[in-house]
């Protein structure tokens, strides 16, 4: 890390406001995110998006060749920042944790806050991971990208606890934690009666992850 945190991504809507792009394009992205999360990708048409955005359908296709391209433009930034590159604050928090359990719990609570701040987009990701090959490919690229410096540095912190299984790699940490967190979001939306309260649920999630990755 170089101490500079360029355009830190916390919330998709706030991030979008900072981007230099036409208002019509921004309006299409915001409307698409809302409708896709509420009605599903298949249950939303570009006509619906155009109406909600206050633009014409032609404007949508000016910026996005297909509805699929529009959806990917929503989920790609959120997925790419699910694990935050160049966040000094995040690594300062990780560095304070001396055991595998406290390190996992810090990550779970920190990334859960990210999920809650981007709940609409994460709901779309969760739904589309099951059926959409392009979304699965994006996720796969995230967890296998050798240039993703964040993962290498994160893995080093976990290794220094002396508790991490030798066969666990950085990509495994991403898959395990992301899977747990996204699964929890799905459960909270579709089966809330199974939950025990946020604090207890995050603790249970921590314990399950630790059991999976600890020696």
ChimeraX attribute file (.defattr): number of C-alpha atoms within 10 A of each C-alpha:
attribute: neighborCount
match mode: 1-to-1
recipient: residues
	/A:1	12
	/A:2	7
	/A:3	9
	/A:4	10
	/A:5	13
	/A:6	9
	/A:7	9
	/A:8	13
	/A:9	20
	/A:10	17
	/A:11	17
	/A:12	20
	/A:13	15
	/A:14	10
	/A:15	14
	/A:16	17
	/A:17	11
	/A:18	9
	/A:19	10
	/A:20	8
	/A:21	10
	/A:22	9
	/A:23	11
	/A:24	17
	/A:25	19
	/A:26	17
	/A:27	19
	/A:28	26
	/A:29	22
	/A:30	18
	/A:31	19
	/A:32	27
	/A:33	27
	/A:34	16
	/A:35	20
	/A:36	22
	/A:37	21
	/A:38	14
	/A:39	12
	/A:40	16
	/A:41	18
	/A:42	8
	/A:43	11
	/A:44	16
	/A:45	17
	/A:46	18
	/A:47	14
	/A:48	15
	/A:49	25
	/A:50	20
	/A:51	14
	/A:52	16
	/A:53	20
	/A:54	13
	/A:55	17
	/A:56	16
	/A:57	17
	/A:58	12
	/A:59	13
	/A:60	23
	/A:61	15
	/A:62	12
	/A:63	14
	/A:64	17
	/A:65	10
	/A:66	13
	/A:67	18
	/A:68	13
	/A:69	13
	/A:70	20
	/A:71	21
	/A:72	19
	/A:73	15
	/A:74	23
	/A:75	22
	/A:76	16
	/A:77	15
	/A:78	22
	/A:79	17
	/A:80	16
	/A:81	16
	/A:82	20
	/A:83	22
	/A:84	17
	/A:85	19
	/A:86	17
	/A:87	18
	/A:88	15
	/A:89	11
	/A:90	16
	/A:91	17
	/A:92	10
	/A:93	13
	/A:94	19
	/A:95	13
	/A:96	11
	/A:97	17
	/A:98	14
	/A:99	16
	/A:100	21
	/A:101	19
	/A:102	15
	/A:103	20
	/A:104	23
	/A:105	22
	/A:106	18
	/A:107	18
	/A:108	21
	/A:109	18
	/A:110	14
	/A:111	19
	/A:112	21
	/A:113	13
	/A:114	20
	/A:115	21
	/A:116	13
	/A:117	15
	/A:118	18
	/A:119	20
	/A:120	19
	/A:121	26
	/A:122	25
	/A:123	23
	/A:124	24
	/A:125	24
	/A:126	17
	/A:127	17
	/A:128	18
	/A:129	16
	/A:130	10
	/A:131	10
	/A:132	12
	/A:133	11
	/A:134	14
	/A:135	23
	/A:136	15
	/A:137	11
	/A:138	16
	/A:139	19
	/A:140	13
	/A:141	14
	/A:142	21
	/A:143	18
	/A:144	14
	/A:145	11
	/A:146	12
	/A:147	9
	/A:148	15
	/A:149	12
	/A:150	16
	/A:151	22
	/A:152	14
	/A:153	14
	/A:154	16
	/A:155	17
	/A:156	12
	/A:157	19
	/A:158	23
	/A:159	16
	/A:160	12
	/A:161	14
	/A:162	14
	/A:163	15
	/A:164	20
	/A:165	13
	/A:166	11
	/A:167	8
	/A:168	16
	/A:169	16
	/A:170	19
	/A:171	18
	/A:172	15
	/A:173	20
	/A:174	18
	/A:175	15
	/A:176	14
	/A:177	19
	/A:178	18
	/A:179	13
	/A:180	18
	/A:181	20
	/A:182	19
	/A:183	13
	/A:184	19
	/A:185	20
	/A:186	16
	/A:187	14
	/A:188	15
	/A:189	10
	/A:190	10
	/A:191	11
	/A:192	13
	/A:193	9
	/A:194	10
	/A:195	12
	/A:196	11
	/A:197	10
	/A:198	12
	/A:199	10
	/A:200	11
	/A:201	14
	/A:202	19
	/A:203	16
	/A:204	14
	/A:205	20
	/A:206	23
	/A:207	14
	/A:208	14
	/A:209	19
	/A:210	19
	/A:211	11
	/A:212	13
	/A:213	19
	/A:214	14
	/A:215	12
